[in-house]
Amino acid sequence: MTARLTWEEVLTRRLQRQSLRPRAAAPAAGDVAAALGGLHAQLLSSAELTLWARVDGLPPGAVARALWEDRTLVKTWAMRGTLHLLPAADYPLWQAALSTRRGHERGAWLRYFGVSLAELEAVLEAISAALDGPPLTREALAAAIARETGSPALGEKLLGSWGSLLKPAAFQGRLCFGPNQGPNVCFTRPDRWLAGRAAGRPAPLDPEAALREVTRRYLTTYGPATREDLGRWWGETPPRAGAMLAALGDEIVPVEIAGGPPGAGPAWALAGDVEAPPPPSPSVCLLPAFDQYVVTAPRKASPVIPAGAVRRVYRPQGWLSPVLLVDGRIAGTWRHERRGARLEVTVEPFAALPARIKKAAAGEAERLAGFAGGTLDLIWQQA
């Protein structure tokens, strides 16, 4: 049986499930991070602003404390092979699901990075051995790999800027980030870093079961979604994402979204989770770069983002702009810059905005300036 929703209902669901309408209170920050499936962390400052956008009363520095003091967040490579901050309590689940990613075993991948499968496996084993102790900088880890494997060339390969040989180790739970040593990134082993905490429990024995649970969580927060949407978020091809959905069997149902983009495949949601949400209340948000709402938004749906604005948000090399979100619709971009005691916030709407929207956006900019500990300078650029 096909469920039916309007775009307004879909966007209202997403705002509610992502704690954008209404916001959560500060003690629930960990729950928000868990519901989002972690925080995108290509820029650590953006990860903190992702929480700020959803949590009232978030204290400055909360993310750094959660990472390096409380260890309730874990920094590692995850979805799409990008950096994320995963809730430590859920780390075994995410690691087990990520262990199903085996692209690094394919011939094309191995040839591109100039290693054999045997050499890669030797590197992964050597990483585990090298990190059975204090955290190591990338350079120290590379030197340890050279010693463990007897191959300086393999150690040298770990110094690549994108961490290509480190990502498979992260997916297998052999490596995560530790506190920096000065300007130098450091790595540690998750079982050592999280020893004695909830995340120290063994990972689920069945990675495929973990992958099914991750798919359920994705649909709960970001659905209804197509296989293309799921594949873009997880970092898989549409056919592989379709298999992830199919693995849920009758747990999911198709959803028809009125006015969906032409040619889009069917959207899916968890059965029993397709009721229309309560009528929406007005919502204006400033979302940071790489925000999960933007990562998971359908890029070809004009009710979500105007077609002519897609390239202003989804930029080359995978960079995602900070956006002005109005009732779940991407209505512009913005940027901010600290200038002494002042925070300059510049908003660039895609079209002229009603006075009430501009007033609400100005309130969000004031809230941001308060979080940053500065005085606001708000600049509107003409549409």
Sequence and secondary structure as in RCSB ss.txt:
>XXXX:A:sequence
MTARLTWEEVLTRRLQRQSLRPRAAAPAAGDVAAALGGLHAQLLSSAELTLWARVDGLPPGAVARALWEDRTLVK
TWAMRGTLHLLPAADYPLWQAALSTRRGHERGAWLRYFGVSLAELEAVLEAISAALDGPPLTREALAAAIARETG
SPALGEKLLGSWGSLLKPAAFQGRLCFGPNQGPNVCFTRPDRWLAGRAAGRPAPLDPEAALREVTRRYLTTYGPA
TREDLGRWWGETPPRAGAMLAALGDEIVPVEIAGGPPGAGPAWALAGDVEAPPPPSPSVCLLPAFDQYVVTAPRK
ASPVIPAGAVRRVYRPQGWLSPVLLVDGRIAGTWRHERRGARLEVTVEPFAALPARIKKAAAGEAERLAGFAGGT
LDLIWQQA
>XXXX:A:secstr
  EEE HHHHHHHHHHHTT SS EEGGGHHHHHHHTTSEE SSHHHHHHHHHTTEET  TTHHHHHHHTS  EEE
EE GGG EEEEEGGGHHHHHHHHTT  GGGSHHHHHHHT  HHHHHHHHHHHHHHTSSS EEHHHHHHHHHHHHT
 HHHHHHTT TT TTHHHHHHTTS EEEEEETTEEEEE HHHHTTTSGGGS   S HHHHHHHHHHHHHHHH SB
 HHHHHHHHT  HHHHHHHHHTTGGGEEEEEETT  TT   EEEETT           EEEE TT HHHHHS TT
 TTTS GGGHHHHB GGG B  EEEETTEEEEEEEEEEETTEEEEEEEESS   HHHHHHHHHHHHHHHHHHTSE
EEEEE   
